[in-house]
């Protein structure tokens, strides 16, 4: 599902215009991004939790040359599925 398809589905479900649903979706993404960049979690009860995680530096392999490459430490985002979403998917 693309962003436009999601906005249309939100519009149909909520009664908002597609323009308002798109604005909502953009605001949601901006807020979640801002909160995660500050190191906090976003928990949506029953849906899931977005959290920031640290990846330590490690040695990887360049498959083209076969040489070892050092991969620097980085931050990433994890999502832990909530009970209601898990049940709906199963």
Secondary structure as UniProt FT lines:
FT   HELIX           3..14
FT   HELIX           18..37
FT   TURN            38..39
FT   STRAND          42..44
FT   TURN            45..47
FT   STRAND          48..55
FT   STRAND          58..61
FT   TURN            63..65
FT   STRAND          68..71
FT   STRAND          74..81
FT   HELIX           83..89
//
